[in-house]
Amino acid sequence: MKIIRISKGKAVNLPIRFLGALLMVVITVKLVDWLPEPWSIVSAIAIATFLPALWFATNVIIIDAEKKTIYDGIWTMGRKLSKPVKYEAIEKIFINKVKTKQTMYSLSNKQNIIANHEYRAYLKLVSGEKFFLLSHPLEERIEEKVTKIKKKLDIN
């Protein structure tokens, strides 16, 4: 099987995940006060099923070379929350060098700007569509990962 799965990170950032978890706890506690005991238990179980889905939602790209589909979306709890895209052929996988800047402030309100380079890998289809695959600050590491992907997909 020629299936490649690449994780692009969490779909929901950390503060939103904490707020979502806190909100679910508050709603559960309030429902215990408002509803009879059996219904409050059922509602608490129902609300508790959404917490892992929120917490572990991940942005992924899945390339299936046999079915010629690319799935670029969110994966959570074994479910995909987007539709796969059919493609004819993969034209190439390329790497771009991007300049990044990060501004940091100290307690004395001094500003420190750090400029770096980041390497980003993209997959381009014959139709012209581009899909972001991964990024890394070291050129050697991203070339190593892209080489593995090319080998698995039989791309020169």
Residue, then its C-alpha position, 0 to 999 in steps of 0.5 A: m500500500k502506498i499511503i502517506r500520512i503527514s501530521k501538520g499539527k493540532a487543528v485547535n490551538l491550546p488556549i481554545r482547547f483549555l477553554g473548550a474543556l472548561l466550558m464543557v465542565v461548567i455546562t456539565v455541572k450546571l446540568v447536574d443542578w437543572l436536570p434529574e439525576p439520570w438525565s444529568i448522567v446521560s448529558a454528562i456522558a454525551i458532553a464528555t464524548f466531545l472533549p477528546a474530539l476537540w483535544f486531539a483534532t489534528n490537521v493531516i494530509i493523506i496521500d493514497a497513490e493507489k486510489k489517486t486521492i489526497y485528503d487535506g483536512i482535520w482528523t479526529m477520533g478516527r473521523k475525517l472532517s473533509k472530502p478527499v480530492k481526486y488527482e491525475a498525477i503528481e507533477k513534483i514535490f518542491i521545497n521553498k526557503v522562506k524568511t521568518k521573523q519573530t518579535m520578542y518583548s522583554l519586561s523592560n519593553k525592549q524589542n528583539i527581532i529574530a530572523n531565521h529561514e524555514y524550509r517548506a515542502y509542497l506537493k504540486l499536481v499536474s492540474g496546478e493545485k498545490f498542497f502544503l506538506l511540512s516545514h522544518p528549519l533545517e534544510e537537511r532534515i526536510e530534504e531527508k523527509v521529502t526524499k522518503i516521500k518521493k521514494k514511497l510515491d515513486i516520484n523522481 
